[in-house]
Amino acid sequence: MELKTVIIDSAERIFLDGEELQNVTAYKLEHSADSEGPAELTVKMLVTIGQVASEPKKK
């Protein structure tokens, strides 16, 4: 599994592999200082819905 590299700047803009995430309303970054393992990033963002595969298509 190849992990993304996250950068959060002083304005709290979030970049994954150099691409800025747009319309972020909240985020949580969890990482233990004692751990060498990966961190966990949870992002809440505004989106428009095109299609959700688990839901039937609207007519």
Secondary structure, DSSP 8 states (H G I E B T S, - for coil): -----EEE-TT--EEETTEE--SEEEEEEE--TT--S--EEEEEE-------TTS----
